[in-house]
Amino acid sequence: MVTQHGVRHPLLVLARGVIAAQARGETGATPPPIGRSPPQACFVSLHAGSRLRGCIGTLRPSKQSLEEEVAANALAAATRDPRFAPLGLDELPQIQVSIDVLSQLEPAGSERDLDPDQYGVVVRQGDRCGVLLPRLEGIRTPVQQIAICRKKAGIPADSEVTLERFTVLRLEEA
């Protein structure tokens, strides 16, 4: 998502700046101030073309502002996603950043309360939890969403789970 006249959203500028500073080895660099929004949960995703390169987020805010949440999750997506090696400086030009700002979680009684184009989903069983954002390529049904979340969390297909849903405001680099 791009704001009017091709200007990137300030949160995207913040996320890219934090990632770039880390890739250059500038540990402890302070991101530029861009305001201070109320605390809100978010996910930061990194893609190289159509391939995921990192994604880290929070279901509930853990920082004092959305800007701090974005900065922390951008850094984590670039350096601490266990599926990938830390992002190298040479990769930075090929990476596209997206930010999903989450609504509050709400209970979903069953898959009938889900729509993968509108809602992300959280599948829980005890201390296990799987999360999937909405509007992901190739995910067309709630059954697919739930199955992916179960697999991510190691929850057996036949076990009882609780479902929660959320919406997102997605910001994407063009």
HELIX and SHEET records of a PDB file:
HELIX    1   1 GLN A    4  GLY A    6  5                                   3    
HELIX    2   2 PRO A   10  ALA A   23  1                                  14    
HELIX    3   3 LEU A   66  THR A   79  1                                  14    
HELIX    4   4 LEU A   89  GLN A   94  5                                   6    
HELIX    5   5 GLU A  111  ASP A  113  5                                   3    
HELIX    6   6 PRO A  142  ALA A  153  1                                  12    
SHEET    1   A 4 ARG A  51  GLY A  57  0                                        
SHEET    2   A 4 CYS A  42  ALA A  48 -1                                        
SHEET    3   A 4 ILE A  95  LEU A 102 -1                                        
SHEET    4   A 4 VAL A 168  GLU A 172 -1                                        
SHEET    1   B 4 GLU A 106  ALA A 108  0                                        
SHEET    2   B 4 THR A 162  PHE A 166 -1                                        
SHEET    3   B 4 GLY A 120  GLN A 125 -1                                        
SHEET    4   B 4 ARG A 128  LEU A 132 -1                                        
END                                                                             
